[in-house]
Amino acid sequence: MMPDTGNAVLQEIPLPGNCQVWMKRDDLIHPLISGNKWRKLSCYLEAAREQGIRHIITAGGPFSNHILATACLCSAAGISCTALIRGRQQPDNHYRLIGARYGLVSVFLNHEQFEQRLEWVNIHHPGKDVMFIDVGGAGDLGVAGCASIWDEFSFVPDALLLATATGTTMQGVLMGRDERKLSTKVIGIPVLMNEPEQRAALEAKGYENWTLETGFERGGFARADESLMRFMGAEIQRTNILFDPVYTGKAWMALHAMLDGHFFNPGTRVVFLHTGGTLGLFSRRYLDFFR
Ligand SMILES: Cc1ncc(COP(=O)(O)O)c(C=O)c1O
């Protein structure tokens, strides 16, 4: 099944405070190729088709939403897929087991080898019919794929808020906003301690009218604690929308704190971009919090 952005509705969600909040339900694009995964991969797929690519190699951590989405998309497109996974071989997790169902071949590289991953690709797959997509779909095509999200909005929000890690999605969102001359402020919530790098990349591109709001990393990438998990459990039950503790749970919690702290002017129309990746919730270490 190919992804379909027609499912990714704008859903109004009642929240305390004097702002109006909608959620862009990009999590509904596809069960595995969801949210920013599809947006970042869409231009790569188009380029792969144009160039007659038969094999895609990508890279990431052992719990990578991006790798699984790439494997699933490649399978639908009839392209073979290899993932270079950072670190020593680990016991199978749900990402790898599902990826393997889609024909994904996993290669584990130690940290040093992983740093040289492009070299690995050139040595092992020197042919022209291979495309390499870097960690998280980063790169110009990944950015370009996120720009068109604005065409799916029925109004121009005052603010758009999203979880950020490599910053690729936010760059694409800003690019698309400026191409369309929209006034929306874009607010990124870093989910790891890399705000300076993300900031430098955005400043280098010369974008304006954006902020990165820190203090919501909860100790760092993929770290979770009792209060995040309790918050997520309650919000999943209240809204019937799934969040994951790595990305969207932290960003949704940030939006609640910002509304509580009167970060926005009264009447501000805020869109929260649900970037998908809800499979992240189903890791044992997170589910154990629900016991
Ligand atoms: C669910 C989810 N949200 C947000 C992000 C952050 O996206 P980016 O790395 O483009 O900043 C990711 C990573 O790709 C993700 O999987």
The ligand as an SDF file (V2000), in Angstrom:
LIG
                    3D

 16 16  0  0  0  0  0  0  0  0999 V2000
    8.2780   10.6740   14.5770 C   0  0  0  0  0  0  0  0  0  0  0  0
    9.3710   11.6340   14.2900 C   0  0  0  0  0  0  0  0  0  0  0  0
    9.1640   12.9260   14.5550 N   0  0  0  0  0  0  0  0  0  0  0  0
   10.1260   13.8620   14.3480 C   0  0  0  0  0  0  0  0  0  0  0  0
   11.3630   13.4920   13.8430 C   0  0  0  0  0  0  0  0  0  0  0  0
   12.3920   14.5540   13.6630 C   0  0  0  0  0  0  0  0  0  0  0  0
   12.5830   14.8490   12.3140 O   0  0  0  0  0  0  0  0  0  0  0  0
   13.8960   15.5850   11.8150 P   0  0  0  0  0  0  0  0  0  0  0  0
   15.0420   14.6230   12.0050 O   0  0  0  0  0  0  0  0  0  0  0  0
   13.6240   15.8470   10.3850 O   0  0  0  0  0  0  0  0  0  0  0  0
   14.0850   16.8070   12.6240 O   0  0  0  0  0  0  0  0  0  0  0  0
   11.6120   12.1520   13.5160 C   0  0  0  0  0  0  0  0  0  0  0  0
   12.8920   11.7330   12.9300 C   0  0  0  0  0  0  0  0  0  0  0  0
   12.9360   11.5440   11.7460 O   0  0  0  0  0  0  0  0  0  0  0  0
   10.5990   11.1880   13.7550 C   0  0  0  0  0  0  0  0  0  0  0  0
   10.7880    9.8770   13.4970 O   0  0  0  0  0  0  0  0  0  0  0  0
  1  2  1  0
  2  3  1  0
  2 15  2  0
  3  4  2  0
  4  5  1  0
  5  6  1  0
  5 12  2  0
  6  7  1  0
  7  8  1  0
  8  9  2  0
  8 10  1  0
  8 11  1  0
 12 13  1  0
 12 15  1  0
 13 14  2  0
 15 16  1  0
M  END
$$$$
